[in-house]
Amino acid sequence: MSINKERKVEETFEKLVMNHYRRVFNYIYTLVNDYELSKDLTQDTFMKAYLSFKRLRNKESFPIWIMRVARNLSINRMKKEHLKKMRFVSLFTKRYDKELVNSIGDPGVPLEERVKKDEEESLVKKALYEIPSRMREVLILKEWEDLSYEEIGRIMKISRKAVKSLIHRARQKMKKRLEKEDAFK
């Protein structure tokens, strides 16, 4: 490969890293729930992607492909470390954090309300950890990452129908767990 062609490939890859780094890091963090490990796995993901990038035929499929690489590396790492269950950040953390940040220092938001939101988040996290890992994963990809059924299917290597079914069953299980805890009543 010529030097100019090699440089163009590197520049293209560098742009893709800049555009997708945060998303990949956040996704890995939802899987492993460890900041330092997430940084390492994100770096490993992009290193592995770089080594295989020239073989990627359709550069438009990069976002899905890189998420699949991130997923596989994360799962393999968790298996090696004998983690029995995948740990995820609550579906509501992103929304909750924005609300909390906006409410800090706002005299109009009582402390009691902020404490209640914290308790609700804890109940949701508890329910989320109690459902099967594949169900947690599809909920995170759908609700947190806002991916389509097709994109989730490509990342997890399952059909669109299977994704929809998993999401439906996961939501039902979450609802049942939260009702059992008498949450949000």
ZAKE-771580 format. One line per 3 residues: number of its first residue (from 1); their letters; for each residue x, y, z of N, C-alpha, C. Coordinates in nm, 3 decimals, decimal comma, padded with zeros to 5 digits. Atoms other than C-alpha are relative to their C-alpha. Layout:
N
NUM = a = X:Y:Z:X:Y:Z:X:Y:Z ~ ...
//
This chain:
185
1 = msi = 00,085:-00,117:00,000:00,000:00,000:00,000:00,090:00,123:00,000 ~ -00,082:-00,120:00,009:00,135:00,342:-00,089:-00,009:00,082:00,129 ~ -00,006:-00,082:-00,120:00,229:00,593:00,177:-00,123:00,091:00,008
4 = nke = 00,118:-00,087:00,000:-00,053:00,830:00,072:-00,126:-00,076:00,035 ~ 00,117:00,082:-00,029:-00,309:00,552:00,083:-00,001:-00,041:00,148 ~ -00,014:00,037:-00,142:-00,180:00,440:00,423:-00,038:00,118:00,090
7 = rkv = 00,030:-00,120:-00,077:-00,201:00,797:00,554:-00,151:00,029:-00,002 ~ 00,144:-00,024:00,012:-00,558:00,830:00,424:-00,079:-00,097:00,088 ~ 00,065:00,099:-00,085:-00,659:00,508:00,601:00,013:00,041:00,147
10 = eet = -00,022:-00,043:-00,138:-00,505:00,636:00,925:-00,085:00,122:00,036 ~ 00,082:-00,119:-00,025:-00,681:00,973:00,894:-00,148:-00,036:00,012 ~ 00,140:00,045:-00,006:-01,014:00,802:00,826:-00,027:-00,068:00,133
13 = fek = 00,018:00,072:-00,126:-00,969:00,575:01,125:00,003:00,098:00,118 ~ -00,010:-00,098:-00,108:-00,865:00,867:01,347:-00,132:00,078:00,015 ~ 00,129:-00,071:-00,005:-01,187:01,053:01,256:-00,107:-00,090:00,060
16 = lvm = 00,099:00,093:-00,055:-01,392:00,745:01,333:00,018:-00,017:00,151 ~ -00,026:00,011:-00,144:-01,224:00,710:01,672:-00,055:00,123:00,072 ~ 00,048:-00,124:-00,063:-01,298:01,074:01,753:-00,153:00,003:00,006
19 = nhy = 00,146:-00,003:00,005:-01,661:01,031:01,650:-00,067:-00,106:00,088 ~ 00,064:00,113:-00,068:-01,723:00,702:01,833:00,060:-00,035:00,137 ~ -00,067:00,037:-00,124:-01,490:00,697:02,134:-00,094:00,005:00,121
22 = rrv = 00,086:-00,018:-00,119:-01,738:00,831:02,391:-00,110:-00,106:00,003 ~ 00,108:00,099:00,007:-02,017:00,600:02,274:00,052:-00,139:00,037 ~ -00,059:00,131:-00,030:-01,791:00,293:02,287:00,036:-00,008:00,148
25 = fny = -00,036:00,000:-00,142:-01,657:00,389:02,629:-00,124:-00,015:00,088 ~ 00,123:00,007:-00,080:-02,007:00,446:02,769:-00,064:-00,138:-00,006 ~ 00,058:00,134:00,015:-02,129:00,115:02,630:00,079:-00,101:00,082
28 = iyt = -00,083:00,092:-00,078:-01,835:-00,074:02,779:-00,022:00,022:00,149 ~ 00,021:-00,029:-00,143:-01,887:00,103:03,111:-00,131:-00,060:00,049 ~ 00,127:00,061:-00,042:-02,250:-00,016:03,119:00,014:-00,150:00,015
31 = lvn = -00,021:00,144:-00,009:-02,121:-00,369:03,071:00,083:-00,039:00,122 ~ -00,094:00,042:-00,105:-01,837:-00,375:03,325:-00,010:00,082:00,128 ~ 00,022:-00,086:-00,116:-01,928:-00,089:03,561:00,129:00,027:00,078
34 = dye = -00,130:-00,030:-00,061:-01,561:-00,010:03,627:00,072:00,099:-00,092 ~ -00,055:-00,108:00,083:-01,408:00,316:03,504:00,135:-00,036:-00,062 ~ -00,134:00,032:00,051:-01,045:00,204:03,472:-00,003:-00,116:-00,099
37 = lsk = 00,013:00,113:00,091:-01,137:-00,128:03,315:-00,066:00,044:-00,131 ~ 00,066:-00,052:00,120:-01,365:00,059:03,073:00,098:00,075:-00,089 ~ -00,102:-00,070:00,079:-01,076:00,283:02,966:00,090:-00,099:-00,071
40 = dlt = -00,087:00,101:00,060:-00,854:-00,020:02,907:-00,070:-00,073:-00,114 ~ 00,074:00,075:00,102:-01,121:-00,209:02,715:-00,032:00,087:-00,122 ~ 00,025:-00,090:00,113:-01,202:00,096:02,503:00,126:00,012:-00,085
43 = qdt = -00,127:-00,007:00,074:-00,836:00,129:02,410:00,024:-00,132:-00,075 ~ -00,016:00,130:00,065:-00,820:-00,245:02,336:-00,093:-00,014:-00,120 ~ 00,099:00,007:00,109:-01,134:-00,215:02,123:00,051:00,074:-00,122
46 = fmk = -00,046:-00,079:00,114:-00,990:00,060:01,906:00,131:-00,054:-00,056 ~ -00,123:00,062:00,049:-00,652:-00,116:01,884:-00,036:-00,120:-00,089 ~ 00,042:00,115:00,079:-00,820:-00,434:01,764:-00,067:00,045:-00,129
49 = ayl = 00,068:-00,053:00,118:-01,036:-00,232:01,527:00,101:00,054:-00,101 ~ -00,101:-00,055:00,090:-00,732:-00,055:01,385:00,071:-00,111:-00,077 ~ -00,071:00,111:00,065:-00,558:-00,384:01,314:-00,085:-00,069:-00,106
52 = sfk = 00,090:00,066:00,096:-00,864:-00,511:01,126:-00,068:00,099:-00,095 ~ 00,074:-00,104:00,072:-00,982:-00,181:00,977:00,014:-00,011:-00,152 ~ -00,022:00,007:00,145:-00,828:-00,232:00,633:-00,083:-00,110:-00,065
55 = rlr = 00,081:00,110:00,054:-01,028:-00,553:00,593:-00,149:00,028:00,005 ~ 00,141:-00,036:-00,009:-01,358:-00,383:00,676:-00,046:00,051:-00,136 ~ 00,042:-00,034:00,137:-01,535:-00,372:00,341:-00,088:00,125:-00,005
58 = nke = 00,096:-00,109:00,001:-01,815:-00,131:00,424:00,027:00,092:00,119 ~ -00,038:-00,091:-00,109:-01,685:00,163:00,627:-00,124:00,060:00,068 ~ 00,123:-00,052:-00,061:-02,047:00,278:00,688:-00,048:-00,091:00,112
61 = sfp = 00,042:00,093:-00,106:-02,096:-00,032:00,904:00,091:00,009:00,123 ~ -00,095:-00,014:-00,111:-01,815:00,083:01,137:-00,068:00,015:00,136 ~ 00,061:-00,017:-00,134:-02,047:00,202:01,422:-00,051:-00,131:00,061
64 = iwi = 00,051:00,128:-00,051:-02,215:-00,138:01,456:00,115:-00,096:00,023 ~ -00,115:00,090:-00,010:-01,892:-00,328:01,397:00,083:00,031:00,125 ~ -00,083:-00,035:-00,116:-01,700:-00,134:01,664:-00,072:-00,033:00,130
67 = mrv = 00,076:00,036:-00,120:-01,981:-00,189:01,916:00,006:-00,151:00,023 ~ -00,010:00,146:-00,013:-01,966:-00,563:01,844:00,138:-00,038:00,054 ~ -00,136:00,025:-00,050:-01,588:-00,561:01,897:00,006:00,034:00,149
70 = arn = 00,001:-00,042:-00,141:-01,639:-00,371:02,225:-00,075:-00,101:00,086 ~ 00,081:00,098:-00,074:-01,907:-00,615:02,336:00,079:-00,129:00,021 ~ -00,073:00,128:-00,009:-01,698:-00,923:02,259:00,120:00,010:00,094
73 = lsi = -00,116:-00,017:-00,090:-01,386:-00,788:02,431:-00,045:00,012:00,146 ~ 00,050:-00,018:-00,137:-01,589:-00,685:02,737:-00,047:-00,132:00,059 ~ 00,052:00,128:-00,049:-01,764:-01,020:02,767:00,115:-00,096:00,026
76 = nrm = -00,115:00,088:-00,021:-01,439:-01,209:02,723:00,078:00,038:00,126 ~ -00,072:-00,045:-00,119:-01,272:-00,997:02,991:-00,076:-00,040:00,126 ~ 00,079:00,036:-00,119:-01,558:-01,055:03,234:00,004:-00,149:00,026
79 = kke = -00,010:00,145:-00,019:-01,544:-01,428:03,173:00,133:-00,036:00,063 ~ -00,133:00,027:-00,054:-01,171:-01,429:03,240:00,008:00,034:00,147 ~ -00,005:-00,043:-00,139:-01,225:-01,248:03,566:-00,108:-00,067:00,084
82 = hlk = 00,101:00,080:-00,069:-01,498:-01,495:03,663:-00,116:00,082:00,054 ~ 00,119:-00,074:-00,040:-01,772:-01,239:03,680:-00,120:-00,081:-00,046 ~ 00,112:00,086:00,035:-02,088:-01,446:03,691:-00,112:00,078:-00,067
85 = kmr = 00,108:-00,080:00,057:-02,325:-01,165:03,606:00,057:00,128:-00,057 ~ -00,041:-00,127:00,058:-02,283:-00,868:03,379:-00,062:00,111:00,085 ~ 00,049:-00,111:-00,081:-02,313:-00,544:03,575:-00,028:00,119:-00,092
88 = fvs = 00,040:-00,113:00,084:-02,496:-00,256:03,418:-00,039:00,120:00,085 ~ 00,046:-00,123:-00,062:-02,564:00,101:03,508:-00,149:00,013:-00,029 ~ 00,145:-00,012:00,014:-02,930:00,182:03,556:-00,040:00,067:-00,131
91 = lft = 00,055:-00,065:00,119:-03,136:00,270:03,252:-00,027:00,147:00,026 ~ 00,046:-00,134:-00,032:-03,238:00,580:03,434:00,111:00,091:00,049 ~ -00,109:-00,080:-00,053:-02,898:00,702:03,547:00,025:00,123:-00,085
94 = kry = -00,027:-00,112:00,089:-02,846:00,920:03,240:-00,103:00,111:00,023 ~ 00,106:-00,099:-00,020:-03,182:01,093:03,283:00,006:00,055:00,142 ~ -00,003:-00,040:-00,141:-03,153:01,098:03,661:00,114:00,097:00,027
97 = dke = -00,115:-00,087:-00,023:-02,806:01,253:03,655:-00,028:00,141:-00,049 ~ 00,033:-00,132:00,053:-02,929:01,539:03,437:-00,094:00,072:00,095 ~ 00,095:-00,060:-00,094:-03,219:01,598:03,674:00,070:00,043:00,127
100 = lvn = -00,069:-00,030:-00,126:-02,994:01,586:03,979:00,093:00,119:-00,016 ~ -00,092:-00,112:00,024:-02,732:01,819:03,831:-00,079:00,129:-00,011 ~ 00,081:-00,120:00,015:-03,004:02,065:03,734:-00,065:00,042:00,132
103 = sig = 00,069:-00,034:-00,125:-03,160:02,046:04,081:00,095:00,043:00,110 ~ -00,096:-00,038:-00,104:-02,840:02,096:04,284:00,007:00,153:00,008 ~ -00,005:-00,144:-00,019:-02,846:02,441:04,429:-00,128:00,071:-00,037
106 = dpg = 00,129:-00,060:00,035:-03,201:02,500:04,308:-00,087:-00,002:00,124 ~ 00,078:-00,002:-00,123:-03,392:02,617:04,613:-00,143:-00,049:-00,021 ~ 00,135:00,045:00,029:-03,714:02,514:04,439:-00,016:-00,151:00,008
109 = vpl = 00,007:00,146:-00,007:-03,626:02,142:04,458:00,038:-00,043:00,141 ~ -00,028:00,039:-00,138:-03,659:02,012:04,812:00,092:-00,121:00,009 ~ -00,091:00,112:-00,025:-03,398:01,775:04,953:-00,077:-00,132:00,004
112 = eer = 00,083:00,120:-00,010:-03,676:01,525:05,024:-00,027:-00,060:-00,139 ~ 00,026:00,048:00,136:-03,754:01,504:04,651:00,126:-00,062:-00,061 ~ -00,125:00,056:00,052:-03,388:01,447:04,563:00,030:-00,135:00,063
115 = vkk = -00,021:00,128:-00,070:-03,365:01,169:04,825:-00,094:-00,105:-00,057 ~ 00,098:00,093:00,057:-03,681:01,009:04,683:00,048:-00,050:-00,137 ~ -00,053:00,040:00,131:-03,528:01,009:04,333:00,115:-00,099:00,015
118 = dee = -00,112:00,090:-00,027:-03,216:00,842:04,475:-00,051:-00,139:00,038 ~ 00,058:00,128:-00,040:-03,427:00,571:04,637:-00,062:-00,072:-00,120 ~ 00,060:00,059:00,119:-03,618:00,515:04,312:00,108:-00,059:-00,091
121 = esl = -00,109:00,049:00,083:-03,292:00,481:04,122:00,056:-00,131:00,056 ~ -00,051:00,122:-00,063:-03,169:00,221:04,372:-00,092:-00,119:-00,026 ~ 00,095:00,108:00,027:-03,487:00,017:04,327:00,008:-00,047:-00,145
124 = vkk = -00,011:00,036:00,142:-03,452:00,029:03,948:00,128:-00,078:-00,024 ~ -00,127:00,072:00,016:-03,086:-00,076:03,966:-00,011:-00,142:00,054 ~ 00,016:00,132:-00,061:-03,174:-00,363:04,198:-00,080:-00,092:-00,092
127 = aly = 00,083:00,080:00,091:-03,448:-00,483:03,962:00,078:-00,035:-00,127 ~ -00,078:00,023:00,121:-03,214:-00,447:03,664:00,103:-00,110:00,019 ~ -00,101:00,102:-00,028:-02,945:-00,661:03,828:-00,062:-00,138:00,017
130 = eip = 00,065:00,128:-00,024:-03,202:-00,933:03,897:-00,052:-00,067:-00,126 ~ 00,047:00,064:00,124:-03,304:-00,992:03,536:00,119:-00,061:-00,074 ~ -00,111:00,064:00,073:-03,099:-01,215:03,302:00,086:00,099:-00,079
133 = srm = -00,097:-00,092:00,060:-02,789:-01,056:03,150:-00,035:00,042:-00,142 ~ 00,035:-00,037:00,138:-02,910:-01,069:02,788:-00,114:00,101:-00,002 ~ 00,111:-00,095:-00,008:-03,226:-00,887:02,888:00,051:00,137:00,044
136 = rev = -00,059:-00,127:-00,042:-03,024:-00,622:03,070:00,069:00,066:-00,118 ~ -00,076:-00,055:00,111:-02,805:-00,581:02,767:-00,089:00,064:-00,105 ~ 00,086:-00,061:00,102:-03,090:-00,524:02,521:-00,067:00,126:00,053
139 = lil = 00,060:-00,122:-00,056:-03,252:-00,274:02,757:00,099:00,116:-00,002 ~ -00,103:-00,104:00,003:-02,926:-00,082:02,788:00,019:00,052:-00,143 ~ -00,022:-00,042:00,139:-02,873:-00,079:02,411:-00,119:00,079:-00,054
142 = kew = 00,120:-00,068:00,050:-03,231:00,028:02,345:-00,024:00,132:00,073 ~ 00,038:-00,117:-00,078:-03,294:00,274:02,628:00,114:00,099:00,022 ~ -00,114:-00,087:-00,029:-02,946:00,408:02,702:00,066:00,048:-00,129
145 = edl = -00,070:-00,034:00,124:-02,779:00,393:02,362:-00,094:00,043:-00,111 ~ 00,102:-00,041:00,096:-03,105:00,454:02,175:00,023:-00,061:-00,140 ~ -00,023:00,070:00,126:-03,021:00,195:01,909:-00,130:-00,061:-00,051
148 = sye = 00,116:00,065:00,060:-03,273:00,048:01,668:00,006:-00,150:00,025 ~ 00,003:00,145:-00,015:-03,382:-00,315:01,686:00,102:-00,066:-00,093 ~ -00,094:00,057:00,096:-03,175:-00,386:01,375:00,144:00,015:00,047
151 = eig = -00,136:-00,023:-00,048:-02,861:-00,231:01,522:00,032:-00,090:00,119 ~ -00,020:00,088:-00,115:-02,904:-00,422:01,847:00,020:-00,143:-00,047 ~ -00,012:00,135:00,054:-02,954:-00,742:01,649:00,137:-00,026:-00,061
154 = rim = -00,132:00,018:00,061:-02,633:-00,687:01,455:00,110:-00,006:00,106 ~ -00,101:00,003:-00,107:-02,434:-00,616:01,773:-00,002:-00,133:00,072 ~ 00,013:00,122:-00,080:-02,570:-00,919:01,956:-00,009:-00,127:-00,086
157 = kis = 00,010:00,112:00,096:-02,591:-01,139:01,643:-00,127:-00,082:00,023 ~ 00,131:00,064:-00,010:-02,962:-01,212:01,687:-00,096:00,074:-00,093 ~ 00,096:-00,060:00,093:-03,268:-01,140:01,474:-00,072:00,118:00,064
160 = rka = 00,080:-00,114:-00,046:-03,480:-00,826:01,498:-00,114:-00,050:00,088 ~ 00,111:00,058:-00,076:-03,767:-01,043:01,621:00,047:-00,043:00,139 ~ -00,056:00,043:-00,130:-03,547:-01,188:01,897:00,028:00,122:00,088
163 = vks = -00,027:-00,123:-00,076:-03,444:-00,836:02,001:-00,130:00,054:00,059 ~ 00,130:-00,051:-00,048:-03,807:-00,721:02,023:-00,054:-00,086:00,112 ~ 00,050:00,093:-00,101:-03,899:-01,030:02,220:00,076:00,017:00,132
166 = lih = -00,082:-00,019:-00,120:-03,608:-00,986:02,463:-00,034:00,131:00,071 ~ 00,033:-00,130:-00,060:-03,691:-00,619:02,517:-00,135:-00,007:00,069 ~ 00,133:00,013:-00,059:-04,057:-00,699:02,578:00,006:-00,079:00,131
169 = rar = -00,009:00,084:-00,120:-03,976:-00,977:02,824:00,078:00,070:00,111 ~ -00,080:-00,072:-00,100:-03,713:-00,762:02,998:-00,084:00,108:00,067 ~ 00,086:-00,104:-00,058:-03,960:-00,477:03,045:-00,104:-00,061:00,092
172 = qkm = 00,100:00,067:-00,084:-04,219:-00,720:03,181:00,063:-00,043:00,133 ~ -00,069:00,044:-00,122:-03,967:-00,865:03,428:00,032:00,119:00,090 ~ -00,029:-00,121:-00,078:-03,859:-00,517:03,535:-00,126:00,050:00,070
175 = kkr = 00,126:-00,047:-00,056:-04,220:-00,415:03,586:-00,044:-00,088:00,117 ~ 00,040:00,094:-00,105:-04,293:-00,728:03,788:00,087:00,018:00,125 ~ -00,092:-00,018:-00,114:-03,984:-00,677:04,007:-00,030:00,129:00,075
178 = lek = 00,027:-00,129:-00,063:-04,067:-00,313:04,070:-00,135:-00,002:00,072 ~ 00,129:00,014:-00,068:-04,429:-00,399:04,153:00,016:-00,081:00,128 ~ -00,027:00,084:-00,117:-04,302:-00,667:04,391:00,061:00,083:00,113
181 = eda = -00,063:-00,089:-00,097:-04,092:-00,402:04,565:-00,094:00,112:00,043 ~ 00,098:-00,105:-00,027:-04,402:-00,181:04,572:00,060:00,137:-00,032 ~ -00,068:-00,123:00,039:-04,192:00,083:04,396:-00,093:00,092:-00,079
184 = fk = 00,066:-00,104:00,078:-04,330:00,406:04,251:-00,151:00,002:00,018 ~ 00,145:-00,008:-00,025:-04,675:00,372:04,409:-00,029:00,111:00,097
//
